[in-house]
Amino acid sequence: MSKLATKDKFLDFSDYGRTAGTQIAQTLKNTRFTPIHVSLLFGVSGLISIYCILSNHPYWACFFLILKSIIDAADGELARIRKTPSYTGRYLDSLLDMLLNFLILVTICFVSNSSLLAALLAFFCIELQGTLYNYYYVILRSKCKGADKTSQIFENKTPKAFAGESQKWVGILFSTYQMSYGIFDKIIQKLDYSAATLSKFPHWFMTLVSLYGLGFQLLLIGLMLATGWTEYIIPFFIAYSLLIPVLIIIRKNCIKQKE
């Protein structure tokens, strides 16, 4: 079950794991595995990739980063197949992604000549890039008849838990999300607040923005590891942020609300 209505689907460079993730979800739909279990599994895949980086196995690191993206697509698909949306899963997914991004960049800093300050800056840049993609994507999903019920354009208050999940844990995870992701959300919303009033974005624009999606970011990291460009990963993602103002300028000048 897609997050987007058919007419709103676009070529998403960050979503290459969707087909395999859907197959995994279909395989698990009649088992005891829950979407939370799948989220934890992609966390394990991310940790294995970190171990491979430290052990100088760049090809395996690349493999497990890509596998992480595939499994990351499976947890949401499983929830949609079973029609069991969950704020617990939604926030846990985001927090695991953020933690793994941090650990991956610190690990790359450790095995390269990059400074810790540069690694922290690259982490900030990667999160800001991903937030821009998510911001536009959530706006699009909120305006179409897709299957996503857990993402809000503005995460301003603790949502009411769905049946079957704990309101206490939803509150804890939401607060943690706010403390970690809140700064990135506020920056992007400040830069392009009016985007939330739009009814849709053209396919070409969303495809361009998908270059900032987490799946594509991990693919780039994996390929750079596998091709021996480890030293360039951290400076690349810092420089990659130069595309942020370009995308926002394109949005403001080319995609406007019709009068």
VENPE-V341230 format. One record per pair of residues at least 24 apart in sequence whose C-alpha atoms are under 10 Angstrom apart, sorted by the first residue. I is the first residue (numbers start at 1). J is the second residue. Records with the same first field share a line. If there is no record, write none. Layout:
# VENPE-V341230
I->J / J
This chain:
# VENPE-V341230
1->76 / 77 / 78 / 79 / 80 / 81 / 82 / 83 / 146 / 147 / 148
2->76 / 77 / 80 / 81 / 145 / 146 / 147 / 148
3->76 / 77 / 80 / 137 / 138 / 140 / 141 / 142 / 144 / 145 / 146 / 147 / 148 / 149
4->137 / 140 / 141 / 142 / 143 / 144 / 145 / 146 / 147 / 148
5->141 / 143 / 144 / 145 / 146 / 147
6->144 / 145 / 146
7->144 / 145 / 203
8->140 / 141 / 143 / 144 / 145 / 146 / 200 / 201 / 202 / 203 / 206
9->140 / 141 / 146 / 202 / 203 / 206 / 207
10->202 / 203 / 204 / 205 / 206 / 207 / 210
11->203 / 204 / 205 / 206 / 207 / 208 / 210
12->203 / 204 / 206 / 207 / 208 / 209 / 210 / 211 / 213 / 215 / 216
13->206 / 207 / 208 / 209 / 210 / 211 / 212 / 213 / 214 / 215 / 216 / 217 / 219
14->69 / 133 / 207 / 209 / 210 / 211 / 212 / 213 / 214 / 215 / 216 / 217 / 218 / 219
15->69 / 70 / 72 / 73 / 210 / 213 / 214 / 215 / 216
16->66 / 69 / 70 / 73 / 215 / 216 / 219
17->66 / 67 / 68 / 69 / 70 / 71 / 72 / 73 / 74 / 215
18->69 / 70 / 71 / 72 / 73 / 74 / 77
19->70 / 73 / 74
20->67 / 69 / 70 / 71 / 73 / 74
21->67 / 69 / 70 / 71 / 72 / 73 / 74 / 75 / 76 / 77 / 78
22->70 / 71 / 73 / 74 / 75 / 76 / 77 / 78 / 81
23->74 / 77 / 78
24->70 / 71 / 73 / 74 / 75 / 77 / 78
25->71 / 73 / 74 / 75 / 76 / 77 / 78 / 79 / 80 / 81 / 82
26->74 / 77 / 78 / 81 / 82
27->78
28->74 / 75 / 78
29->77 / 78 / 79 / 81 / 82
30->82
33->75 / 78
34->75 / 78 / 79 / 82 / 84 / 89
35->72 / 74 / 75 / 76 / 77 / 78 / 79 / 80 / 82 / 84 / 85 / 86 / 88 / 89 / 90 / 93
36->75 / 76 / 78 / 79 / 86 / 88 / 89 / 90 / 92 / 93
37->75 / 89
38->71 / 72 / 73 / 74 / 75 / 76 / 78 / 89 / 93
39->68 / 71 / 72 / 73 / 74 / 75 / 76 / 89 / 90 / 92 / 93 / 94 / 96 / 97
40->71 / 72 / 75 / 89 / 92 / 93 / 96
41->68 / 71 / 72 / 75
42->67 / 68 / 69 / 70 / 71 / 72 / 73 / 74 / 75 / 93 / 96 / 97 / 100
43->68 / 71 / 72 / 93 / 96 / 97 / 99 / 100
44->68 / 100
45->69 / 71 / 72 / 100
46->96 / 97 / 99 / 100 / 101 / 103 / 104
47->100 / 103 / 104
49->100 / 104 / 222
50->100 / 103 / 104 / 105 / 106 / 107 / 108
51->104 / 107
53->104 / 107 / 108 / 110 / 111 / 222 / 225 / 230
54->107 / 108 / 110 / 111
55->111
56->111 / 225
57->225 / 226
58->222 / 223 / 224 / 225 / 226 / 227 / 228 / 230
59->222 / 223 / 224 / 225 / 226 / 227 / 228
60->222 / 225 / 226
61->221 / 222 / 223 / 225 / 226
62->218 / 219 / 220 / 221 / 222 / 223 / 224 / 225 / 226 / 227
63->219 / 222 / 223 / 226
64->218 / 222
65->104 / 215 / 217 / 218 / 219 / 220 / 221 / 222 / 223
66->215 / 216 / 218 / 219 / 220 / 221 / 222 / 223
68->97 / 215 / 218
69->97 / 214 / 215 / 216 / 218 / 219
70->215
72->97 / 215
73->215
76->148
77->147
79->148
80->147 / 148 / 149
81->147
83->147
84->149 / 162 / 163 / 164 / 165
85->147 / 148 / 149 / 150 / 161 / 162 / 163 / 164 / 165
86->149 / 150 / 161 / 162 / 163 / 164 / 165 / 166 / 170
87->149 / 150 / 151 / 158 / 159 / 160 / 161 / 162 / 165 / 166 / 167 / 169 / 170 / 171 / 173 / 174
88->150 / 161 / 162 / 165 / 166 / 167 / 168 / 169 / 170 / 171 / 172 / 173 / 174
89->150 / 165 / 170 / 173
90->149 / 150 / 151 / 170 / 173 / 174
91->150 / 151 / 170 / 172 / 173 / 174 / 175 / 176 / 177 / 178
92->170 / 173 / 174 / 176 / 177
94->173 / 177 / 180 / 181
95->173 / 174 / 176 / 177 / 180 / 181
97->127 / 214
98->123 / 126 / 127 / 177 / 180 / 181 / 214
99->180
101->126 / 127 / 214 / 217 / 218
102->126 / 127
104->218 / 221
105->221 / 233 / 234
106->234
108->221 / 225 / 230 / 231 / 232 / 233 / 234
109->230 / 231 / 233 / 234
111->230 / 231
112->229 / 230 / 231 / 232 / 233 / 234
113->230 / 231 / 232 / 234
114->230 / 231 / 232 / 233 / 234 / 235
115->234
118->234 / 235 / 238
119->233 / 234 / 235 / 237 / 238
120->234 / 238
121->234 / 235 / 237 / 238
122->233 / 234 / 235 / 236 / 237 / 238 / 239 / 240 / 241
123->234 / 237 / 238
124->184 / 237 / 238 / 241
125->184 / 234 / 237 / 238 / 239 / 240 / 241 / 242 / 244
126->212 / 213 / 214 / 217 / 234 / 237 / 238 / 240 / 241
127->181 / 183 / 184 / 185 / 212 / 213 / 214
128->181 / 183 / 184 / 185 / 187 / 188 / 212 / 241 / 244
129->184 / 188 / 209 / 210 / 211 / 212 / 213 / 214 / 217 / 237 / 240 / 241 / 242 / 243 / 244
130->184 / 209 / 210 / 211 / 212 / 213 / 214 / 215 / 216 / 217
131->181 / 184 / 185 / 186 / 187 / 188 / 189 / 212 / 213 / 214
132->184 / 185 / 187 / 188 / 189 / 191 / 192 / 209 / 210 / 212 / 213 / 244 / 247 / 248
133->188 / 206 / 207 / 208 / 209 / 210 / 211 / 212 / 213 / 214 / 244 / 247
134->185 / 209 / 210 / 212 / 213 / 214
135->185 / 188 / 189 / 192 / 193 / 195 / 196
136->188 / 192 / 195 / 196 / 198 / 200 / 201 / 205 / 206 / 209 / 210 / 251
137->200 / 201 / 206 / 209 / 210 / 213
138->196
139->195 / 196 / 197 / 198 / 199 / 200 / 201
140->195 / 196 / 198 / 199 / 200 / 201 / 202 / 206
141->199 / 200
142->196 / 199 / 200
143->196 / 197 / 198 / 199 / 200
144->199 / 200
153->185 / 189 / 196
154->185 / 186 / 189 / 196
155->182 / 185 / 186
156->182
188->244 / 248
191->244 / 245 / 248 / 249
192->245 / 248 / 249 / 251 / 252
194->252 / 256 / 257
195->248 / 251 / 252 / 255 / 256 / 257
197->256 / 257
198->255 / 256 / 257 / 258
199->256 / 257 / 258
200->255 / 256 / 257
201->251 / 255 / 256 / 257
202->254 / 255
205->247 / 250 / 251 / 254 / 255
208->247
209->243 / 244 / 247 / 248
211->243
212->240 / 241 / 243 / 244
